[in-house]
Amino acid sequence: MLVEALAGNVTQKVPFDSPSKGGFKPASFGFVAAGVRTRVTLYSSYYHTKVSDGVSLCGPVVDQVKVQPLKA
């Protein structure tokens, strides 16, 4: 599984191998805002469906996202 983060002109890919027992992997990256507004995108790649029902999505979940300014 893979979570991709995009902001400004920076892209970071964070792979995660699940042991099927849950878990987490913290990650962070820095970027410079391109203007007054800069889009931050978090994208979950390589999700799949459960074998048992073929409808429920399984894959990485992103939570506890923080965007903080640099200290001057």
GIKABEL-V512321 format. One record per residue. N is the residue number from 1. RES is the residue in one small letter. SS is DSSP state (alpha for helix, beta for strand, coil for the rest). OMEGA is omega in radians with two decimals (NA if undefined). Layout:
BEGIN
n->N res->RES ss->SS omega->OMEGA
n->N res->RES ss->SS omega->OMEGA
END
This chain:
BEGIN
n->1 res->m ss->coil omega->-3.05
n->2 res->l ss->beta omega->2.98
n->3 res->v ss->beta omega->-3.13
n->4 res->e ss->beta omega->3.11
n->5 res->a ss->beta omega->3.14
n->6 res->l ss->beta omega->3.09
n->7 res->a ss->beta omega->-3.09
n->8 res->g ss->coil omega->3.12
n->9 res->n ss->coil omega->-3.08
n->10 res->v ss->beta omega->3.04
n->11 res->t ss->beta omega->3.07
n->12 res->q ss->beta omega->3.09
n->13 res->k ss->beta omega->-3.12
n->14 res->v ss->beta omega->3.11
n->15 res->p ss->beta omega->3.11
n->16 res->f ss->coil omega->3.06
n->17 res->d ss->coil omega->-3.09
n->18 res->s ss->coil omega->3.05
n->19 res->p ss->coil omega->-3.10
n->20 res->s ss->coil omega->3.10
n->21 res->k ss->coil omega->-3.06
n->22 res->g ss->coil omega->3.14
n->23 res->g ss->coil omega->3.14
n->24 res->f ss->coil omega->3.09
n->25 res->k ss->coil omega->3.12
n->26 res->p ss->coil omega->3.11
n->27 res->a ss->coil omega->3.07
n->28 res->s ss->coil omega->3.05
n->29 res->f ss->coil omega->-3.14
n->30 res->g ss->coil omega->3.08
n->31 res->f ss->coil omega->3.09
n->32 res->v ss->coil omega->3.13
n->33 res->a ss->coil omega->-3.10
n->34 res->a ss->coil omega->-3.11
n->35 res->g ss->coil omega->3.13
n->36 res->v ss->coil omega->3.10
n->37 res->r ss->coil omega->3.06
n->38 res->t ss->coil omega->-3.12
n->39 res->r ss->coil omega->3.02
n->40 res->v ss->beta omega->-3.09
n->41 res->t ss->beta omega->3.03
n->42 res->l ss->beta omega->-3.00
n->43 res->y ss->beta omega->3.13
n->44 res->s ss->beta omega->-3.14
n->45 res->s ss->beta omega->3.00
n->46 res->y ss->coil omega->3.01
n->47 res->y ss->coil omega->-3.12
n->48 res->h ss->beta omega->3.12
n->49 res->t ss->beta omega->3.09
n->50 res->k ss->coil omega->3.10
n->51 res->v ss->coil omega->-3.05
n->52 res->s ss->coil omega->-3.10
n->53 res->d ss->coil omega->3.07
n->54 res->g ss->coil omega->-3.10
n->55 res->v ss->coil omega->-3.08
n->56 res->s ss->coil omega->-3.13
n->57 res->l ss->beta omega->3.04
n->58 res->c ss->beta omega->3.13
n->59 res->g ss->coil omega->-3.09
n->60 res->p ss->coil omega->3.07
n->61 res->v ss->coil omega->3.14
n->62 res->v ss->coil omega->3.06
n->63 res->d ss->coil omega->-3.13
n->64 res->q ss->coil omega->3.12
n->65 res->v ss->coil omega->3.10
n->66 res->k ss->coil omega->3.01
n->67 res->v ss->coil omega->-3.05
n->68 res->q ss->coil omega->3.08
n->69 res->p ss->coil omega->3.05
n->70 res->l ss->coil omega->3.08
n->71 res->k ss->coil omega->-3.12
n->72 res->a ss->coil omega->NA
END
